[in-house]
């Protein structure tokens, strides 16, 4: 990489103050610090600890943790397409495996490109306008957005929603580190409420027809592309089980691009936990809160398919596991006190299941639960701090 480093250093004077391209210093600095660890340290006087880890390196770890979910999502998009068009009647051969992945790659890649072009374009523009360094938070957000949308969402809608989220949920608050709500989830929420017909139902989750010139045919008679949670929300059978646990965990079911495979998500969770990027307390408490709430509904005697579904099924369906691992653990929008992380995560799991069971109009629940807790995270931390202060004051008075 020394040759690349030499090139960037040779270009540096042109972008520094007095250079012909100094107006684009933020753009140069963003690419330079993305490729190489900054060789400068803070100038403040005092004891400081420095290492090669910065926010860009941390963001890259999160992106790497998302790769398994992305790769499986690409395959599942193609698999659902082959299943819908009747091409899997004789089973999944090696040739069909590669065909499924290739089809999914062509279907998903444009969403990644649109997400990054729009989001990074806005961040670069804002950084130039404010004469600041380019913030790296969108490295993760741009990767998350394609994974949490249905595969049939029009690209222009993704572009509009991404622009809205970056501007109104991030930049107006000051940029990376100051946003109250998770930017990727705001993108998903904008799409859901602005274009509900493109985000719900059977068709959005299964790509049928052509993809960038790849004509895959039409759906066979009787095919349903409904997700398991949609089936639960629309059925009159209070004891319906749309899929078994292993099928749901394996992820070969309709759903948002990166949210279906439990094993791919857990693989990413292992990387986040081993590197210390994500809080295990937040992650675990989401699953505990969801499991306990679902278990209580199981014993409530309700005439409701979602309430009667075994508690463990809720944890593997929809975006529950994906949200618990990659969304709830966002260090910017989640609780920051150690006790607050337990409360924050538990409430996310609880609220998600309550929405699933009691609101058939929105069978998922995880998105709204996390956004609600994003708003309450500062209050949770404040309450935890006040309780700790009061306990210490009482301890001092007792002495």
Residue pairs with C-beta under 8 A, 6 or more apart in sequence:
1 35
1 36
4 35
5 35
5 36
8 31
8 32
8 35
8 36
11 28
12 28
12 32
13 19
14 20
14 21
14 22
15 21
15 22
15 24
15 25
15 27
15 28
15 29
16 22
16 25
17 25
21 28
23 128
24 128
25 131
26 124
26 127
26 128
26 131
26 132
26 133
26 134
27 124
27 127
27 128
27 134
29 133
29 134
30 124
30 127
30 133
30 134
30 136
33 54
33 56
33 133
34 56
34 136
37 52
37 54
37 57
38 54
41 48
41 50
42 48
42 50
55 136
55 137
55 176
56 136
56 139
58 277
59 136
59 137
59 139
59 140
60 139
61 271
61 272
61 275
61 277
62 139
62 140
62 143
62 272
62 277
62 326
63 139
63 140
63 143
64 271
65 267
65 268
65 269
65 271
65 272
65 277
65 326
66 140
66 143
66 144
66 147
66 258
66 268
66 326
67 268
68 261
68 264
68 265
68 267
68 268
69 147
69 258
69 259
69 261
69 264
69 265
69 268
69 322
70 108
70 143
70 146
70 147
70 257
70 258
71 264
72 251
72 258
72 260
72 261
72 264
73 104
73 108
73 147
73 257
73 258
73 259
73 260
73 261
74 101
74 104
74 105
74 107
74 108
74 257
75 97
75 100
75 101
75 104
76 104
76 251
76 252
76 253
76 255
76 257
76 260
76 261
77 103
77 104
77 107
77 108
77 151
77 207
77 257
78 99
78 100
78 101
78 102
78 103
78 104
78 105
78 107
79 88
79 92
79 100
79 104
79 252
80 205
80 206
80 207
80 225
80 252
80 254
81 100
81 103
81 104
81 107
81 206
81 207
81 208
81 216
82 88
82 96
82 99
82 100
82 103
82 216
83 223
84 206
84 208
84 219
84 220
84 223
84 225
85 208
85 216
85 217
85 218
85 219
85 220
86 217
86 220
87 96
87 99
87 217
88 96
92 100
102 214
103 207
103 211
103 214
103 216
106 211
106 212
106 214
107 151
107 207
107 211
107 212
108 146
108 151
108 257
110 155
110 212
111 145
111 146
111 149
111 153
111 155
111 158
111 257
112 142
112 143
112 146
114 155
114 158
114 159
114 162
115 142
115 143
115 145
115 146
115 158
115 162
116 138
116 142
118 158
118 159
118 162
118 163
118 166
119 138
119 141
119 142
119 145
119 162
119 163
119 166
120 138
120 142
122 163
122 166
122 167
122 171
123 134
123 135
123 138
123 166
123 171
123 175
124 134
126 171
126 175
127 133
127 134
127 135
135 175
135 176
135 177
136 176
137 170
137 175
137 176
137 177
137 179
137 183
137 332
138 166
138 176
138 183
141 166
141 183
141 184
144 184
144 326
144 327
145 158
145 162
145 184
145 187
145 188
146 158
146 257
146 258
147 256
147 257
147 258
147 259
147 322
148 184
148 185
148 187
148 188
148 256
148 257
148 258
148 259
148 319
148 322
148 367
149 158
149 187
149 188
149 191
149 199
149 256
149 257
150 198
150 199
150 204
150 205
150 256
150 257
151 204
151 205
151 206
151 207
151 257
152 198
152 203
152 204
152 205
152 206
152 207
153 191
153 198
153 199
153 204
154 198
157 191
157 194
157 195
157 198
158 187
158 191
160 190
161 187
161 188
161 190
161 191
161 194
162 187
164 186
164 187
164 190
165 183
165 184
165 186
165 187
165 190
166 183
168 186
169 179
169 180
169 181
169 183
169 186
170 176
170 178
170 179
170 183
173 179
173 180
176 332
177 332
178 332
179 332
179 333
180 333
180 374
180 375
181 333
181 371
181 374
181 375
182 327
182 330
182 333
182 370
182 371
182 374
184 327
185 327
185 367
185 370
185 371
185 374
186 371
188 367
189 367
189 368
189 371
191 198
191 199
192 199
192 200
192 367
198 204
200 230
201 226
201 230
202 224
202 225
202 226
202 230
202 254
203 225
205 225
205 226
205 227
205 254
205 255
205 256
206 219
206 225
206 254
207 216
208 216
208 217
208 218
208 219
208 225
209 215
209 216
209 217
209 218
210 216
219 225
225 254
226 234
226 254
227 253
227 254
227 255
227 318
227 363
228 242
228 243
228 248
228 253
228 317
228 318
229 306
229 317
229 318
229 356
229 363
229 364
230 363
231 240
231 242
232 240
232 242
232 305
232 306
232 309
232 363
233 305
233 306
233 360
233 361
233 363
234 360
235 305
237 305
238 302
238 303
238 304
238 305
238 308
239 305
239 308
240 305
241 309
241 313
243 253
243 317
245 310
245 312
245 313
245 316
247 253
248 262
248 313
248 316
248 317
249 261
249 262
249 263
249 316
250 261
250 262
250 263
251 260
251 261
251 262
251 263
251 264
252 260
253 260
254 260
255 318
255 319
256 319
258 264
258 322
259 265
259 318
259 319
259 321
259 322
262 316
262 321
265 321
265 322
265 325
265 326
266 321
266 325
268 325
268 326
269 278
269 283
269 325
271 277
272 278
272 325
272 326
272 329
273 280
273 283
278 325
278 329
279 329
279 331
279 334
279 341
281 338
281 341
281 342
281 345
282 328
282 329
282 334
282 335
282 341
282 342
282 344
282 345
283 324
283 325
283 328
283 329
283 345
284 345
285 341
285 342
285 343
285 344
285 345
285 346
285 349
286 323
286 324
286 328
286 345
286 346
286 348
286 349
287 315
287 324
287 349
288 345
288 346
288 349
289 345
289 346
289 347
289 348
289 349
289 350
289 353
290 311
290 314
290 315
290 320
290 324
290 348
290 349
290 350
290 352
290 353
291 311
291 312
291 314
291 315
291 349
292 311
292 349
292 350
293 349
293 350
293 353
293 354
294 309
294 310
294 311
294 312
294 314
294 315
294 353
295 311
297 304
297 306
297 307
297 308
297 311
297 353
297 357
298 307
298 308
298 309
298 310
298 311
300 307
302 308
302 357
304 357
306 356
306 357
306 360
306 363
307 357
314 320
314 353
314 356
315 321
318 356
318 363
318 364
318 365
318 366
319 364
319 366
319 367
320 349
320 352
320 366
322 366
323 348
323 352
323 366
323 367
323 369
323 370
324 345
324 348
324 349
327 366
327 370
328 334
328 344
328 345
328 348
328 370
328 373
333 374
333 377
334 341
334 344
334 373
334 374
334 377
335 341
335 343
335 344
335 377
335 380
335 381
335 384
336 377
336 381
337 380
337 381
337 384
337 385
339 384
340 377
340 380
340 381
340 383
340 384
343 380
343 384
344 373
344 376
344 377
344 380
347 369
347 373
347 376
348 366
348 369
348 370
348 373
349 369
350 369
351 365
351 368
351 369
351 372
351 373
352 365
352 366
352 368
352 369
352 370
353 365
354 365
355 362
355 364
355 365
355 368
355 369
356 363
356 364
356 365
359 365
362 368
